[in-house]
Amino acid sequence: MFGRIALVGIGLIGSSLARVVRREKLADHIAISTRSASTLRRAEELGLGDSYHTDAAEAVEGADLVIVSVPVGASGTVAQAIAGALKPGAIVTDVGSTKRSVIDQMAPHVPHGVHFIPGHPIAGTEYSGPDSGFAALFEDRWCILTPLPDTDAAALDKLKAFWRACGSDLDEMDPDHHDRVLAVVSHLPQLISYNIVGTASDLETVTESEVIKYSASGFRDFTRLAASDPTMWRDVCLHNKEAILEMLARFSEDLASMQRAIRWADGDKLFDLFTRTRHVRKSIIEAGQDVEVPNFGRQSAKRGESQT
């Protein structure tokens, strides 16, 4: 599909891409770049690429497809660093969880004749680093592309074909709409998890050993999200702050409403809410985004069941 693919960033997403590109034979050459010499050595030990570079510009030279897989706050720095080395006709995309900020950071540096098509594969786990990747990460997961108004149709079709070859389902969105949707389904749950786990760790009336011992209940699921990469989520908060603040405000209002219902023993209101949320869960299962099987303790769960 491509002569040379350059992966800038080799964490969970980048290393999973390297593995699936190799498995599906989507490129003749995989060039890997990361600023960390130790991470680059580990990627080489794992055999993830064909060439390894601490200089991103060197990695993207001659590349037909460049995929930037770095925390969203570093997107502009990367775009500036590689701009002069991009060949005409190359496709440049990213995997960031926020899109408007990434476009604002990267687009000014992309040379004329290079096709910049922002993207976001909605796939991930709480793990990070080159060892955490696996080729099946993108299978049956959505990848959202947010093409710019002047995006070349042929380049867009080729990028779509690439993600389909990786196993993804494709959708397109306006960048601002993407950021609002992800603020609800990804960013808000993540922040709630960080807050709940943080609250538990601060409680003096419940010991840490009790929190750990009895965490096979709902708290366990929050700890999985709260174990995610802090650098990535710090950048998401800073670069999608308007949408996140809006959703946090809505959540706070709904939480206050629930608090009042509990205080005044309004059982009907609580029952109606809990019934409505069960329907949402059923819809997610019907859409194929999860399976209706018990997962208490997750003894037999497969890697890659989570999304970010």
RABELDA-V682947 format. One record per pair of residues at least 6 apart in sequence whose C-alpha atoms are under 6 Angstrom apart, sorted by the first residue. I is the first residue (numbers start at 1). J is the second residue. Records with the same first field share a line. If there is no record, write none. Layout:
I: J  J
This chain:
1: 26  27
2: 27
3: 27  28
4: 27  28  29  30  63  64
5: 30  63  65  66
6: 30  31  32  60  66
7: 32  67
8: 33  68  69
9: 33  34  69  70
10: 130
11: 128  129  130
12: 128  129  130  132  133
14: 69
15: 130  133
16: 133  134  135
18: 48
19: 135
20: 135
29: 50
30: 49  50
31: 49  50  51  52  59
32: 52
33: 52  53  54  56
34: 54
35: 54
43: 130
53: 59
57: 82  85
61: 85  86
62: 87
64: 90
65: 90  91  92
66: 92
67: 93  94
68: 94
69: 94  95
71: 232
72: 96  235
73: 235
76: 105  106
79: 106  109
80: 109
83: 110
88: 113  114
89: 113  114
90: 114
91: 115  116
92: 116
93: 116  117  118
94: 118  119
95: 119  120
96: 120
97: 120
98: 179
99: 175
100: 175
101: 239
117: 147
118: 145  146
119: 144  145  146
120: 143  144
121: 143
122: 142  143  308
123: 307  308
124: 307  308
125: 304  306
126: 227  228
137: 304
138: 167  168
139: 167  168
140: 167  168
141: 168  169
142: 168  169  170
143: 168  169  170
144: 170  171  172
145: 172
146: 172  173  174  175
180: 243
183: 244
186: 308
193: 222  226
194: 226
285: 291
